[in-house]
Amino acid sequence: MPKGWVTRCAPSVPRGPAVERVATFYPEVTIAFIVADERQCHVALLLSPFSYSTYRES
């Protein structure tokens, strides 16, 4: 049975040493996806200061 999921990431929340902090265009990224089978899956989120991309790994 397909199951819907939502995950959120807040890239603008400071993490790590202050010298590595970079201002971001997106204060929050929300990813909604459906898993149609029982296999384990990973939904990767690739971030840069002005863009993001997602993909499903199996």
DRENKOLZA-495027 format. One line per 8 residues: number of its first residue (from 1); their letters; for each residue x, y, z negated of C-alpha. Coordinates in nm, 2 decimals. Layout:
N
NUM) A) X/Y/Z  ...
END
This chain:
58
1) MPKGWVTR) 0.00/0.00/0.00  0.15/0.34/0.10  0.24/0.56/-0.19  0.29/0.94/-0.18  0.57/1.11/-0.36  0.68/1.47/-0.42  1.02/1.59/-0.54  1.14/1.94/-0.61
9) CAPSVPRG) 1.48/2.09/-0.63  1.57/2.43/-0.76  1.90/2.52/-0.58  1.90/2.87/-0.72  1.94/2.74/-1.08  2.30/2.80/-1.18  2.51/2.47/-1.20  2.88/2.42/-1.25
17) PAVERVAT) 3.15/2.67/-1.30  3.06/3.04/-1.23  3.32/3.06/-0.95  3.13/2.79/-0.75  2.79/2.96/-0.77  2.65/3.09/-0.44  2.33/3.28/-0.39  2.07/3.08/-0.20
25) FYPEVTIA) 1.79/3.18/0.04  1.55/2.91/-0.10  1.47/2.93/-0.47  1.29/2.59/-0.45  1.28/2.30/-0.20  0.98/2.07/-0.22  0.98/1.74/-0.03  0.66/1.54/0.01
33) FIVADERQ) 0.69/1.19/0.16  0.52/0.85/0.18  0.68/0.51/0.11  0.48/0.25/0.31  0.67/-0.06/0.19  0.82/-0.20/-0.13  1.19/-0.16/-0.03  1.41/0.08/-0.22
41) CHVALLLS) 1.47/0.41/-0.03  1.67/0.72/-0.09  1.55/1.06/0.04  1.86/1.27/0.08  1.86/1.65/0.05  2.15/1.84/0.22  2.18/2.20/0.10  2.37/2.50/0.22
49) PFSYSTYR) 2.31/2.86/0.12  2.07/2.93/0.41  1.94/2.59/0.52  1.84/2.25/0.41  1.78/1.91/0.57  1.63/1.58/0.46  1.64/1.23/0.58  1.55/0.88/0.46
57) ES) 1.82/0.63/0.38  1.72/0.26/0.34
END
